[in-house]
Amino acid sequence: MSSRPRFPLILQCIVSQCRSLAWQETMLVLTLIGLTMFTSGCFGGLGQTISYAPNGPTGGVAVKALLTSDMAHNHSISRVTATLTRGKQEVQQDLVVDLTQMTASGRISKLLVGTWQLRVDVFGRQGEMLYSGTTSVWIDEDQTTGVDLPLLAAPGTLVIALDLGGFGRYELVKGKIIIGTGEQPAVVKEFIRDDASQLIVTIDELPPHTHDLRIELYENTFHSYNRFYESPWEVITIQPGKTTAVEWNPAWGCVEIIGMIDAPPPSPKSVNALLHEDGILVSWDAVAPIEDDLKAYRLYTQLDVFAGFQLIATVPASITSYLYQPDLSSHPEDVIISIELAVSSIDHGGNESTRSSPVTISWPVRGSCFASPAG
């Protein structure tokens, strides 16, 4: 994994090839998978495990791992293991660790000619894997191949104990453990709560470094509209080859809600309409809202019962009258039109009062643009 930190640990492998002796002359026929060999020499040795019986030209691999001094100081090394695999064939050998020379060495024999995958693992005192590295090795007769293999810090395991007891009112709770803050998280682990309020979730193969973690909870399905909880981001640190156990509880908080009632302003009173030579003068009494936030007045008129009231003007709060000039060009001349007028008030919050009781005035339609006052 490219994101794993690289440590100053180099494995030097010397691959030596030799034409093996006749199989019948050096070994009994192996029939058991995973048989541990305790004999020494070209094939087998102390701590070696094989899973196949060689049948054909073979060679051997002499492995020498160079260990750095800080590895022994920071991590107590219990063993170093070299494993060679090809398909279902596997040979594993425990290397001999020399902390004085800071080396781990050993010999793996009777490898069939071809490409093998070599893996070297360094284990701690408690059996945890501390470092690991892999490479391909070509086995050929009568040749020696040298390989430099960088070892990476081994991945770790995260075990999270989830306390979901506070969400008992949800019949089915599903969740996601999200690791990584990028657009594509490094890990997304899904889980489902069973009957118990406590749940254990294990995530393996995590790179050994600091991670950011968040937990999301859903009801029934993982659709965004069913998400009812999203935790803050938390920080966890994974150590090489170790298991990190954490307990998680949801973050509860308290919200104080202060509501402010913004009442609409009162409706204008004492609305009057008087005929003038150039229009209808509409006036009303000023209103005084409790919040003292009056913004304007709105004037409505209705010329036709089938058209309803129409907004014709908005007047600033400081003015309590308006000269309305009806546009009756579409009406026939020498008729009298009944006009209804009403006024409302509006505050700075956009709240509008109810309209005043409408007042009715008769407007004579004549040949001129504006009619003369009646009487």
ZIVENQUI-V706618 format. One record per pair of residues at least 12 apart in sequence whose C-alpha atoms are under 10 Angstrom apart, sorted by the first residue. I is the first residue (numbers start at 1). GAP is how many residues later the second one is. If there is no record, write none. Layout:
i:gap
I:GAP
I:GAP
This chain:
i:gap
1:151
1:154
1:205
1:206
2:150
2:205
3:204
3:205
3:206
4:148
4:149
4:150
4:151
4:202
4:203
4:204
4:205
4:236
5:146
5:147
5:148
5:149
5:202
5:203
5:204
6:125
6:144
6:145
6:146
6:147
7:61
7:64
7:124
7:143
7:144
7:145
7:146
8:59
8:60
8:62
8:63
8:142
8:143
8:144
9:56
9:57
9:58
9:59
9:60
9:61
9:62
9:122
9:123
9:124
9:140
9:141
9:142
9:143
9:144
10:54
10:55
10:56
10:57
10:58
10:123
10:137
10:138
10:139
10:140
10:141
10:142
11:52
11:53
11:54
11:55
11:56
11:92
11:93
11:94
11:109
11:122
11:123
11:136
11:137
11:138
11:139
11:140
12:50
12:51
12:52
12:53
12:54
12:91
12:92
12:93
12:134
12:135
12:136
12:137
12:138
13:48
13:49
13:50
13:51
13:52
13:53
13:92
13:93
13:105
13:124
13:131
13:132
13:133
13:134
13:135
13:136
14:46
14:47
14:48
14:49
14:50
14:93
14:130
14:131
14:132
14:133
14:134
15:44
15:45
15:46
15:47
15:48
15:92
15:93
15:122
15:123
15:124
15:125
15:128
15:129
15:130
15:131
15:132
16:43
16:44
16:45
16:46
16:47
16:91
16:92
16:93
16:123
16:124
16:125
16:126
16:127
16:128
16:129
16:130
17:41
17:42
17:43
17:44
17:45
17:92
17:93
17:94
17:96
17:122
17:123
17:124
17:125
17:126
17:127
17:128
18:24
18:39
18:40
18:41
18:42
18:91
18:92
18:122
18:123
18:124
18:125
18:126
19:38
19:39
19:40
19:41
19:91
19:121
19:122
19:123
20:22
20:23
20:36
20:37
20:38
20:39
20:40
20:89
20:90
20:91
20:121
21:21
21:36
21:37
21:89
22:34
22:35
23:30
23:31
23:32
23:33
23:34
23:87
26:15
26:16
26:17
27:12
27:16
27:17
28:25
29:24
29:25
30:20
30:21
30:22
30:23
30:24
31:20
31:21
31:22
32:18
32:19
32:20
32:21
33:16
33:17
33:18
33:19
33:20
33:56
33:57
34:14
34:15
34:16
34:17
34:18
34:55
34:56
34:57
34:58
35:13
35:14
35:15
35:16
35:17
36:12
36:13
36:14
36:15
36:55
36:56
36:57
37:12
37:13
37:56
40:67
41:66
41:67
41:68
42:17
42:18
42:65
42:66
42:67
42:68
43:16
43:17
43:64
43:65
43:66
43:67
43:68
44:47
44:48
44:49
44:63
44:64
44:65
44:66
45:48
45:49
45:61
45:62
45:63
45:64
46:47
46:48
46:49
46:50
46:60
47:34
47:45
47:46
47:47
47:48
47:49
48:33
48:34
48:35
48:43
48:44
48:45
48:46
48:47
48:58
48:59
48:60
48:61
49:34
49:41
49:42
49:43
49:44
49:45
50:33
50:34
50:35
50:39
50:40
50:41
50:42
50:43
51:34
51:37
51:38
51:39
51:40
51:41
52:36
52:37
52:38
52:39
52:59
53:36
53:57
53:58
53:59
54:35
54:56
54:57
54:58
55:55
55:56
55:57
56:54
56:55
56:56
56:57
57:53
57:54
57:55
57:56
57:57
57:82
57:83
57:84
58:51
58:52
58:53
58:54
58:55
58:56
58:81
58:82
58:83
59:49
59:50
59:51
59:52
59:53
59:54
59:55
59:80
59:81
59:82
59:83
59:84
59:85
60:47
60:48
60:49
60:50
60:51
60:52
60:53
60:79
60:80
60:81
60:84
61:23
61:45
61:46
61:47
61:48
61:49
61:50
61:76
61:78
61:83
61:84
61:85
62:43
62:44
62:45
62:46
62:47
62:82
62:83
62:84
63:19
63:30
63:32
63:41
63:42
63:43
63:44
63:45
63:57
63:83
63:84
64:18
64:31
64:32
64:33
64:39
64:40
64:41
64:42
64:43
65:15
65:17
65:30
65:31
65:32
65:37
65:38
65:39
65:40
65:41
65:55
65:83
65:84
65:86
66:31
66:32
66:35
66:36
66:37
66:38
66:39
67:30
67:31
67:32
67:34
67:35
67:36
67:37
67:55
68:31
68:33
68:34
68:35
69:30
69:31
69:32
69:33
71:31
71:51
71:59
71:60
72:27
72:30
72:52
75:47
75:48
75:49
75:50
75:55
76:47
76:48
76:49
76:50
76:54
77:20
77:22
77:45
77:46
77:47
77:48
77:49
77:50
77:51
77:52
77:53
78:19
78:44
78:45
78:46
78:47
78:48
78:49
78:50
78:51
79:15
79:16
79:17
79:18
79:25
79:42
79:43
79:44
79:45
79:46
79:48
79:50
80:13
80:14
80:15
80:16
80:17
80:23
80:24
80:25
80:26
80:40
80:41
80:42
80:43
80:44
80:49
80:50
80:51
80:52
81:12
81:13
81:14
81:15
81:16
81:23
81:24
81:25
81:38
81:39
81:40
81:41
81:42
81:51
82:12
82:13
82:22
82:23
82:24
82:25
82:26
82:36
82:37
82:38
82:39
82:40
82:50
82:51
82:52
83:25
83:33
83:34
83:35
83:36
83:37
83:38
83:51
84:24
84:27
84:31
84:32
84:33
84:34
84:35
84:36
84:50
84:51
84:52
84:53
85:26
85:30
85:31
85:32
85:33
85:34
85:51
86:25
86:26
86:28
86:29
86:30
86:31
86:32
86:50
87:29
87:30
89:22
89:23
89:27
90:21
90:26
90:27
90:28
91:17
91:18
91:19
91:20
91:27
92:16
92:26
92:27
92:28
93:12
93:13
93:14
93:15
93:16
93:27
94:12
94:13
94:14
94:26
94:27
95:12
95:13
95:25
95:26
95:27
104:18
111:28
111:29
112:27
112:28
112:29
113:25
113:26
113:27
113:28
114:23
114:24
114:25
114:26
114:27
115:21
115:22
115:23
115:24
115:25
116:19
116:20
116:21
116:22
116:23
117:17
117:18
117:19
117:20
117:21
118:15
118:16
118:17
118:18
118:19
118:20
118:31
119:13
119:14
119:15
119:16
119:17
119:30
119:32
120:12
120:13
120:14
120:15
120:29
120:30
120:31
121:12
121:13
121:30
121:31
121:32
121:33
122:29
122:31
122:32
122:119
123:31
123:118
124:117
124:118
126:116
127:114
127:115
128:26
128:28
128:112
128:113
128:114
128:115
129:24
129:25
129:26
129:27
129:111
129:112
129:113
130:21
130:22
130:23
130:24
130:25
130:26
130:78
130:109
130:110
130:111
130:112
131:19
131:20
131:21
131:22
131:23
131:24
131:109
131:110
132:17
132:18
132:19
132:20
132:21
132:22
132:23
132:109
133:16
133:17
133:18
133:19
133:20
133:21
134:15
134:16
134:17
134:18
135:12
135:13
135:14
135:15
136:13
152:55
152:56
152:88
153:54
153:55
153:56
153:86
153:87
153:88
154:51
154:52
154:53
154:54
154:85
154:86
154:87
154:88
155:49
155:50
155:51
155:52
155:53
155:54
155:83
155:84
155:85
155:86
155:87
155:88
156:47
156:48
156:49
156:50
156:51
156:52
156:53
156:81
156:82
156:83
156:84
156:85
156:86
156:87
156:88
157:45
157:46
157:47
157:48
157:49
157:50
157:51
157:81
157:82
157:83
157:84
157:85
157:86
157:87
157:88
158:43
158:44
158:45
158:46
158:47
158:48
158:78
158:79
158:80
158:81
158:84
158:85
158:86
158:87
158:88
159:41
159:42
159:43
159:44
159:45
159:84
159:85
159:86
159:87
159:88
160:17
160:39
160:40
160:41
160:42
160:43
160:84
160:85
160:86
160:87
160:88
161:37
161:38
161:39
161:40
161:41
161:84
161:85
161:86
161:87
161:88
162:31
162:35
162:36
162:37
162:38
162:39
162:53
162:84
162:85
162:86
162:87
162:88
163:30
163:33
163:34
163:35
163:36
163:37
163:84
163:85
163:86
163:87
164:29
164:32
164:33
164:34
164:35
164:53
164:84
164:85
164:86
165:28
165:31
165:32
165:33
165:34
165:84
165:85
166:31
166:83
166:84
166:86
167:30
167:50
167:52
167:61
167:62
167:83
168:27
168:28
168:29
170:48
170:49
170:50
170:58
171:22
171:23
171:24
171:48
171:49
172:20
172:21
172:22
172:23
172:46
172:47
172:48
172:49
173:18
173:19
173:20
173:21
173:44
173:45
173:46
173:47
173:48
173:49
173:54
173:55
174:16
174:17
174:18
174:19
174:20
174:42
174:43
174:44
174:45
174:46
174:47
174:48
174:52
174:53
175:13
175:14
175:15
175:16
175:17
175:18
175:40
175:41
175:42
175:43
175:44
175:45
175:46
175:47
175:52
175:54
175:55
176:12
176:13
176:14
176:15
176:16
176:38
176:39
176:40
176:41
176:42
176:46
176:54
177:12
177:13
177:14
177:24
177:26
177:36
177:37
177:38
177:39
177:40
178:12
178:34
178:35
178:36
178:37
178:38
178:55
179:27
179:32
179:33
179:34
179:35
179:36
179:54
179:55
179:56
179:57
180:31
180:32
180:33
180:34
180:53
181:30
181:31
181:32
181:33
181:52
185:27
185:28
186:20
186:25
186:26
187:16
187:19
187:26
188:15
188:25
188:26
188:27
189:12
189:13
189:14
189:26
190:25
190:26
190:27
190:32
191:26
192:25
192:26
192:28
193:24
198:50
199:49
200:45
200:46
200:47
202:41
202:42
202:43
203:40
203:41
204:39
205:36
206:31
206:32
206:33
206:34
206:35
206:37
207:30
207:31
207:32
207:33
207:34
208:29
208:30
208:31
208:32
208:33
208:34
209:27
209:28
209:29
209:30
209:31
210:25
210:26
210:27
210:28
210:29
211:22
211:23
211:24
211:25
211:26
211:27
212:21
212:22
212:23
212:24
212:25
213:18
213:19
213:20
213:21
213:22
213:23
214:16
214:17
214:18
214:19
214:20
214:21
215:14
215:15
215:16
215:17
215:18
215:19
215:33
215:35
216:12
216:13
216:14
216:15
216:16
217:12
217:13
217:14
218:12
229:21
229:22
230:20
230:21
231:18
231:19
231:20
231:21
232:18
232:19
261:30
262:28
262:29
262:31
262:85
262:86
262:87
262:88
262:89
263:26
263:27
263:28
263:84
263:86
263:88
263:89
263:90
264:25
264:26
264:27
264:29
264:30
264:81
264:82
264:83
264:84
264:85
264:86
264:87
264:88
264:89
264:90
265:22
265:23
265:24
265:25
265:26
265:27
265:28
265:29
265:30
265:79
265:80
265:81
265:82
265:83
265:85
265:86
265:87
265:88
265:89
266:20
266:21
266:22
266:23
266:24
266:28
266:78
266:79
266:80
266:81
266:86
266:87
266:88
266:89
266:90
267:18
267:19
267:20
267:21
267:22
267:30
267:76
267:77
267:78
267:79
267:85
267:86
267:87
267:88
267:89
267:90
268:15
268:16
268:17
268:18
268:19
268:20
268:29
268:30
268:52
268:74
268:75
268:76
268:77
268:85
268:86
268:87
268:88
268:89
269:14
269:15
269:16
269:17
269:18
269:74
269:75
269:86
269:87
269:88
270:13
270:14
270:15
270:16
270:86
270:87
270:89
271:12
271:13
271:14
271:49
271:50
271:70
271:71
271:72
271:85
271:86
271:87
271:88
272:12
272:13
272:49
272:69
272:70
272:86
272:87
272:88
272:89
273:48
273:49
273:50
273:51
273:67
273:68
273:69
273:86
273:87
273:88
274:49
274:87
274:88
274:99
275:48
275:49
275:86
275:87
275:88
275:96
275:97
275:98
275:99
276:47
276:48
276:49
276:94
276:95
276:96
276:97
276:98
277:48
277:93
277:94
277:95
277:96
277:97
278:45
278:46
278:47
278:48
278:91
278:92
278:93
278:94
278:95
279:43
279:44
279:45
279:46
279:47
279:48
279:84
279:90
279:91
279:92
279:93
279:94
280:42
280:43
280:44
280:45
280:46
280:59
280:81
280:83
280:90
280:93
281:40
281:41
281:42
281:43
281:44
282:17
282:38
282:39
282:40
282:41
282:42
282:59
282:60
282:61
282:77
283:36
283:37
283:38
283:39
283:40
283:60
284:13
284:35
284:36
284:37
284:38
284:58
284:59
284:72
285:34
285:35
285:36
286:31
286:32
286:33
286:34
286:35
286:59
287:30
287:33
287:57
287:58
288:57
289:56
289:57
289:58
291:56
291:57
292:55
292:56
293:24
293:53
293:54
293:55
293:56
294:22
294:23
294:24
294:51
294:52
294:53
294:54
294:55
294:56
294:57
294:58
295:19
295:20
295:21
295:22
295:23
295:50
295:51
295:52
295:53
295:54
295:55
295:56
295:57
296:18
296:19
296:20
296:21
296:22
296:23
296:24
296:48
296:49
296:50
296:51
296:52
296:56
297:16
297:17
297:18
297:19
297:20
297:21
297:22
297:23
297:24
297:46
297:47
297:48
297:49
297:50
297:55
297:56
298:13
298:14
298:15
298:16
298:17
298:18
298:19
298:44
298:45
298:46
298:47
298:48
298:54
298:55
298:57
299:12
299:13
299:14
299:15
299:16
299:22
299:23
299:25
299:42
299:43
299:44
299:45
299:46
299:56
299:57
300:12
300:13
300:14
300:40
300:41
300:42
300:43
300:44
300:55
300:56
300:58
301:12
301:23
301:25
301:38
301:39
301:40
301:41
301:42
301:57
301:58
301:59
302:36
302:37
302:38
302:39
302:40
302:56
302:58
303:23
303:24
303:25
303:34
303:35
303:36
303:37
303:38
304:33
304:34
304:35
304:36
305:33
305:34
305:35
309:31
309:32
309:33
310:31
310:32
311:31
311:32
312:12
312:14
313:30
314:29
314:30
314:31
314:32
315:30
316:29
316:30
317:28
317:29
317:30
320:23
324:17
325:44
325:45
326:13
326:37
326:39
326:43
326:44
327:42
327:43
328:35
328:36
328:37
328:38
328:41
328:42
329:36
329:38
329:40
331:34
331:35
332:33
332:34
332:35
333:31
333:32
333:33
333:34
333:35
334:30
334:31
334:32
334:33
335:27
335:28
335:29
335:30
335:31
336:25
336:26
336:27
336:28
336:29
336:30
337:24
337:25
337:26
337:27
337:28
338:22
338:23
338:24
338:25
338:26
339:19
339:20
339:21
339:22
339:23
339:24
340:17
340:18
340:19
340:20
340:21
340:22
341:14
341:15
341:16
341:17
341:18
341:19
341:20
342:12
342:13
342:14
342:15
342:16
342:17
342:18
343:12
343:13
343:14
343:15
343:16
344:12
344:13
362:12
